[in-house]
């Protein structure tokens, strides 16, 4: 690890926290973000509270935890979780999660862990989110490390090696856990799939012994599900644009997605911490050849996440609407169906033609329906 300088990407250390806190508290963006999370808060008093904070852990417990509680209170019907029995408090884990909301997926897991006496993980976020000094400070104060995604193919390889060594450093030297999304970017079509490239990246810092290296990571797949998908309309439009051409993000799209994800109504939300990958399962994956072993592990993780995904009435309704059937009618009421149909009509984007609107509606519903198909397939294996 001596050959790698992680100072530019890792969370702030104790000596860096006070100055970063001061910069964040004085930023106009701070007031906007806090008001979005809790409109009734006194921003001045909140900023004063932050001045007493000296570590990232204190910030998460004293500031972010109450703010996330307010998001839950204001935008969720319920927030539940399961699977904590799979974790031990003296172990470090590599949490590999499906990704539906830019900030809430990991923030909600942090709250679950904090409330149950566990340490929170360091969180991987793409450098595309580091758009200004405020965002850099806020993320690094929240135990987030930067994943560098731009550059040439050679840069991509070098950054992957660097990231692999950093994750290994956190797990084995810092003795801390790590949260990372199962693939680059949020799932926009409802189909949660683990990128094999991510698994290959994990192994770059290892000894070359596939079985031993992956066992040492203590990988825990995580499934998060929202009854009402954060930024669902924006995701459907992005999927539609990708079908008809190349999709380009607007300069401030990620920030808008963060704010929308925080404020949008999300209904019932659930996080499931899946059973860690076992020695027997990893040994089975290792029995394949070099490329197929990563494919086998990706399928294993996908099966865990699909099985752990909590399906909501909206998922079953969307599946039936797409198929013009009543196959899943036992999972929802007539009132729930009528409410979701109204929601879809209000959320749908007005396209340039009837054909475009029809396709957008199909993509919107597919986003909700795909987890049903995935869970049924996973349960049949």
Secondary structure by P-SEA (a helix, b strand, c coil): cccccccccccccccccaaaaaaaaacaaaaaaaaaaccccaaaaaaaaaaacccaaaaaaccaaaaaaaaaaccccccccccccccccccccbbbbbccccccaaaaaaaaaaaaccccccccccccccccaaaaaaaaaabbbbbbccccaaaaaaaaaaaaaaaaaaaccccbbbbbccccccccccbbbbbaaaaaaaacccccaaaaaaaaabbbbbbbbbccccaaaaaaaaaaaaaacbbbbccaaaaaaaaaaacccccbbbbbbcccccaaaaaaaacccaaaaaaaaaaaaaaaaaaaccccaaaaaaaaaaaccccccccccaaaaaaaaaaaaaaccccccaaaaaaaaaaaaaaaaaaaaaaaaaaac
